[in-house]
Amino acid sequence: MNTAKLLELGQSPWLDNIERHHTRSGELNRMVEQEGLRGLTSNPSIFDKSISKGQGYEPDIRRLAGQGMTAIELYESLTTTDIREAAQVLLPVHETSAGRDGYVSLEPPSQYAYDIEKTIAEASRLFRLVNAPNLMMKVPGTADGLVALRRLVGSGINVNVTLLFSPHNYALAAQAYIDGLSDLMAQGGDLTRIASVASVFVSRVDTLVDKQLEQRAAAETNLVRRHETERLRGRAALANCELIYHIYRQRFSAPDFQALAASGARPQRLLWGSTSTKNPAYSDLKYVEGLVAQGTINTLPLETWKALLDHGAIRYSLGYDQDGARATLDRIEDLGINMDEAHATLQREGVAAFDRALDSLLCNLEEKRKQAVVR
C-alpha cells in the first residue's frame, strides 16, 4: 500500500478532514487500521463543511440549543466533541509511535490570529477542555502567532503552527518552537511530552504565482521569453518547499537543538498542507509525490487520500536540489514577481478565509438554533 511506502521512507500520512459520521461509523478507525492513517488536522473551513452539510450533527444541535446555548457555544461543543472522539480513535497510533504520530489538531477562533494574549488564553483553555495527550492546538504563523507558539510550548502545550508559506517565516516558526522548549526546560518541564508541527501550505503558492506568470507570458512579445515564462508555471511551490526542507534539516541538526534533544526534545516536524491539486492540468498527486522526504508529514484532503491509495508513485523526491530550487525562484523573481509579497498575501488571505468560514458556520448554527428553539 502506498501509505506503507510513505512510512518506510519516513513520511507520515495524515488526513486534512474531520467528519462526525466517519468517526462514529468506524470509518476513521478503518482508515487507521487498514490504510495507514497516522493523524488528522482540522480548521474552520473543514468544520464549516462538516457541520453545515455533514451527517450526525442535527440531534446534538437540537439538544444543545434546547439548553439555551448560543451559536458560538454550539460551535465549541460540536467541534471539541469531534476532536475528542477522533483523538480517541488515534490514541493507539500516538502510543505505539511513542508520541511521534496520532495527533488531532484544533484551531481557536481565527479572529484571534493577531492577538497574542487571546490566542494563548483560548488555546490553553481548549487544550485543557479536550484533555487529550494527542491534541495539538493550531496557531497561525503570523508575528503574533509565533509569540504565542513560543509561550504555549513553554507552558507544555502541543502546537501546530499553520499558514506558513515562506522559508523565512518557517525559520522564525522553528526558532519560536526551540525557544519555547528552552523556556520549558528552564522551568523544569518535561520536554519528552511536547510535540509540534510546522504546517507549510503548498498548492496555494502555485495558484497565486501561476496567475502572475500567465499575465506576464501573455504580455511577452518575444516567443522564446514567453515560452520560458510559461515553463515556470507549477514550479514555485515545490521549489519553495525544497528550500524550507533544507532549513528544517539544518535547524534541527544545529547544536542548540541537539542540546535540547539530549533532554528528550523532538524536532518540530514539517507538515505539508494544502496538498490537493487546484489546477486540473497538473497531476492530482503533484503535491504528494513531489514532497516525499524523511521526517515530514503530508496531510491530505479525502479525495487526495483516495488518489494516493489508488495510484500513488512513492519515492524520495525532496532534499536533493536546493540549488535548482533557488534558481527557479530567482527566475520567477527576475520576472518581477516578488515571492515575499506573494507569501505575505497568501498568509493574510488564509487567515481571512478561515475567519469567513467561521462566520459562515456561526450564521448557519444560529439559524439551526432558532429552528430548534421554535420546535
C-alpha positions in Angstrom: 0.0 0.0 0.0 1.3 3.5 -0.8 0.9 4.7 2.7 3.2 1.9 3.9 5.8 3.1 1.4 5.5 6.6 2.7 6.1 5.4 6.3 9.0 3.3 5.1 10.6 6.5 3.7 9.9 8.4 6.9 6.9 10.4 6.0 3.6 10.2 7.9 0.3 10.5 6.0 -2.4 12.5 7.9 -5.9 13.4 6.8 -6.9 17.0 6.3 -10.5 16.4 7.2 -12.8 15.6 10.1 -16.4 14.4 9.9 -18.5 13.1 12.7 -20.1 10.2 10.7 -16.6 9.0 9.8 -15.6 8.8 13.4 -18.8 7.3 14.8 -19.4 4.8 11.9 -15.9 3.3 12.3 -14.7 4.6 9.0 -11.9 6.7 10.7 -10.8 3.6 12.7 -10.8 1.6 9.4 -8.5 4.2 7.8 -6.2 4.0 10.7 -6.0 0.2 10.9 -6.2 -0.8 7.2 -5.0 2.3 5.3 -2.2 3.6 7.5 -3.7 6.9 8.6 -1.4 8.5 11.2 -3.0 11.7 12.2 -5.7 14.3 11.4 -5.9 18.1 11.1 -8.9 20.4 11.1 -9.6 24.1 10.5 -12.7 26.4 10.5 -13.3 25.7 6.7 -13.3 21.9 7.3 -15.8 22.3 10.2 -18.0 24.7 8.2 -18.4 22.0 5.5 -18.7 19.1 8.0 -21.3 20.7 10.4 -23.3 22.6 7.8 -23.6 19.7 5.3 -22.4 16.6 7.2 -24.3 13.8 8.9 -24.8 13.3 12.6 -24.9 16.8 14.0 -28.7 17.7 14.0 -29.7 15.7 17.1 -26.9 17.4 19.2 -27.7 20.8 17.7 -31.4 20.5 18.7 -30.5 19.2 22.2 -27.9 21.8 22.9 -30.0 24.6 21.5 -32.8 23.5 23.8 -30.4 24.0 26.7 -30.0 27.6 25.7 -26.6 27.5 24.0 -25.6 30.4 21.7 -24.2 29.7 18.3 -20.6 30.1 19.4 -21.2 27.8 22.3 -22.8 25.3 19.9 -19.7 25.5 17.7 -17.4 24.9 20.6 -19.4 21.9 21.9 -19.7 20.3 18.5 -16.0 20.8 17.5 -14.5 19.7 20.8 -16.7 16.6 20.8 -15.5 15.7 17.3 -11.9 16.4 18.2 -12.1 14.4 21.4 -13.7 11.4 19.6 -11.1 11.5 16.8 -8.3 11.8 19.3 -9.5 8.6 21.0 -9.5 6.7 17.7 -5.9 7.9 17.0 -4.7 7.3 20.6 -3.3 3.8 19.8 -1.2 5.4 17.0 0.1 8.0 19.4 1.0 5.4 22.0 2.7 2.9 19.6 4.7 5.7 17.9 5.9 7.0 21.2 4.2 10.3 20.6 5.5 10.8 17.1 2.1 10.5 15.4 -1.5 10.1 16.2 -2.3 13.7 16.7 -5.5 15.7 16.1 -5.4 19.5 15.6 -7.9 22.1 16.8 -7.8 25.7 15.9 -9.0 28.6 18.2 -11.3 31.1 16.6 -9.4 32.8 13.8 -10.3 36.3 14.8 -7.5 35.9 17.5 -4.8 35.5 14.8 -3.4 38.9 15.5 -4.0 38.9 19.3 -1.3 37.2 21.3 -3.0 37.1 24.7 -6.3 35.9 23.4 -4.6 33.2 21.2 -2.8 31.9 24.3 -5.8 32.1 26.5 -8.1 30.3 24.1 -5.5 27.7 23.0 -4.7 26.9 26.7 -8.4 26.7 27.6 -9.3 24.4 24.7 -6.3 22.2 25.3 -7.5 21.7 28.9 -11.1 21.2 27.8 -10.4 18.5 25.3 -7.9 16.9 27.7 -6.2 14.5 25.2 -2.5 13.8 25.2 -2.6 13.7 21.4 -4.2 17.1 20.8 -2.3 19.9 19.0 -3.6 23.5 19.2 -3.2 25.4 16.0 -1.9 28.9 15.9 -1.2 30.9 12.7 2.3 31.7 11.7 1.7 35.5 12.0 4.1 37.6 14.0 1.7 37.5 16.9 1.1 33.8 16.4 4.8 33.0 16.7 5.0 34.7 20.0 2.0 32.6 21.1 3.7 29.5 19.8 6.8 30.1 22.0 4.7 30.7 25.1 2.3 27.8 24.5 5.2 25.4 24.0 6.9 26.9 27.0 3.8 26.1 29.1 3.7 22.4 27.9 1.1 22.6 25.1 1.5 20.8 21.8 1.3 23.3 18.8 0.6 23.1 15.1 1.8 26.4 13.7 -0.2 26.9 10.5 -0.5 29.1 7.4 3.3 29.2 6.8 4.4 30.0 3.3 7.9 31.5 3.1 11.2 30.0 4.1 11.9 33.0 6.3 8.5 32.7 8.1 9.2 28.9 8.5 12.6 29.6 10.0 11.0 32.0 12.5 8.5 29.3 13.5 11.2 26.7 14.0 13.1 29.2 16.2 10.0 30.1 18.2 9.5 26.3 18.9 13.1 25.9 20.0 12.9 29.0 22.2 9.7 27.6 23.8 11.4 24.3 24.5 14.3 26.2 26.2 11.7 28.1 28.3 10.0 24.9 29.3 13.3 23.2 30.3 14.3 26.3 32.3 11.1 25.8 34.3 11.8 22.1 34.9 9.2 20.9 32.4 9.3 17.5 30.6 10.4 18.0 27.0 9.5 14.4 26.1 5.8 15.3 26.4 5.9 18.1 23.8 5.3 17.8 20.1 4.9 20.4 17.3 4.4 20.5 13.6 5.0 23.4 11.2 2.3 23.5 8.5 3.6 24.8 5.2 0.8 25.4 2.7 1.8 24.3 -0.8 -0.6 24.4 -3.7 -1.8 28.0 -3.0 1.7 29.2 -3.8 1.4 27.9 -7.4 -2.2 29.2 -7.7 -1.0 32.7 -7.0 2.3 32.7 -8.8 0.9 30.8 -11.9 -1.7 33.6 -12.3 1.1 36.2 -12.4 3.2 34.1 -14.7 0.3 33.8 -17.1 -0.2 37.5 -17.2 3.5 38.1 -17.9 3.6 35.4 -20.6 0.5 36.9 -22.3 2.2 40.3 -22.4 5.5 39.0 -23.7 6.1 39.6 -27.4 9.3 37.6 -27.6 8.3 34.0 -28.3 11.4 32.5 -26.6 10.9 34.5 -23.4 7.2 33.8 -23.5 7.9 30.0 -23.6 10.5 30.3 -20.8 7.9 32.2 -18.7 5.2 29.6 -19.4 7.6 26.8 -18.4 7.9 28.2 -14.8 4.2 27.6 -14.1 3.6 24.9 -11.5 7.2 25.1 -10.2 7.2 27.7 -7.5 5.5 25.7 -4.7 7.8 22.6 -4.8 10.9 24.8 -5.2 9.7 26.8 -2.1 9.3 23.5 -0.2 12.8 22.4 -1.2 14.3 25.5 0.5 12.1 25.1 3.5 13.1 21.4 3.9 16.8 22.4 3.7 16.2 24.9 6.6 14.4 22.2 8.6 17.4 19.8 8.3 19.9 22.5 9.2 17.9 23.9 12.1 17.2 20.7 13.9 20.7 19.4 13.5 22.2 22.5 15.0 23.9 22.4 18.4 21.3 24.4 20.3 18.5 22.0 19.4 20.7 18.9 19.8 21.3 20.0 23.4 17.5 20.1 23.9 17.2 16.7 22.1 19.6 15.2 24.7 16.9 16.0 27.3 14.2 14.3 25.1 13.0 17.1 22.8 11.6 16.2 19.5 12.1 18.1 16.3 9.2 20.2 15.1 8.2 18.2 12.1 7.4 19.8 8.8 3.8 19.2 7.7 2.8 19.8 4.0 -0.7 21.3 3.9 -2.9 22.4 1.1 -1.7 19.5 -1.0 -4.8 18.9 -3.2 -4.2 20.0 -6.8 -6.1 23.1 -7.7 -5.1 23.2 -11.4 -6.7 20.3 -13.4 -3.7 20.5 -15.8 -1.5 19.1 -13.1 -1.3 15.6 -11.7 -3.8 15.0 -8.9 -0.8 13.9 -6.7 1.6 16.6 -7.7 1.9 17.8 -4.1 2.1 14.3 -2.7 4.5 12.6 -5.0 6.7 15.7 -5.2 7.0 16.2 -1.4 8.2 12.8 -0.1 11.0 13.5 2.4 12.2 11.9 5.7 10.9 13.4 8.9 7.9 15.1 7.3 4.1 14.8 7.3 1.7 15.2 4.4 -1.9 16.0 5.4 -4.2 15.1 2.6 -7.8 16.0 1.8 -10.1 13.0 1.5 -10.1 12.9 -2.4 -6.3 13.2 -2.5 -6.0 10.4 0.1 -8.1 8.2 -2.2 -5.9 9.1 -5.2 -2.8 8.2 -3.2 -4.2 4.8 -2.3 -5.3 4.2 -5.9 -2.3 5.3 -8.0 0.4 7.0 -5.9 4.0 6.5 -7.1 6.1 7.0 -4.0 9.8 7.6 -3.8 12.1 10.2 -2.2 11.5 13.5 -4.1 12.7 16.3 -1.9 16.0 17.3 -0.4 18.2 16.8 -3.4 18.2 20.1 -5.4 18.4 23.2 -3.3 20.4 25.0 -5.9 17.9 24.2 -8.6 15.0 25.3 -6.4 16.8 28.6 -5.7 17.4 29.1 -9.4 13.8 28.5 -10.2 12.6 31.1 -7.7 15.3 33.5 -8.8 14.0 33.3 -12.4 10.4 33.9 -11.2 11.6 37.0 -9.2 13.5 38.2 -12.3 10.1 38.5 -14.0 9.0 41.0 -11.3 7.1 38.5 -9.1 8.1 39.3 -5.5 7.9 36.0 -3.6 8.0 37.6 -0.2 4.9 39.7 -1.1 3.2 36.6 -2.5 3.8 34.7 0.7 2.6 37.6 2.9 -0.5 37.9 0.7 -1.3 34.2 1.0 -1.0 34.3 4.8 -3.3 37.3 5.1 -5.8 35.6 2.8 -5.5 32.4 4.7 -6.4 34.0 8.0 -9.3 35.9 6.3 -10.6 32.7 4.7 -10.7 30.9 8.0 -12.4 33.9 9.6 -15.1 33.9 6.8 -15.6 30.1 7.2 -16.2 30.5 10.9 -18.6 33.4 10.3 -20.5 31.3 7.8 -20.7 28.4 10.2 -21.9 30.5 13.1 -24.6 32.0 10.9 -25.7 28.5 9.9 -25.7 27.4 13.5 -27.7 30.4 14.6 -30.4 29.5 12.0 -30.4 25.9 13.2 -30.5 27.1 16.8 -33.6 29.3 16.1 -35.3 26.4 14.3 -34.6 24.1 17.2 -35.9 26.5 19.8 -39.1 27.1 17.8 -39.8 23.3 17.7 
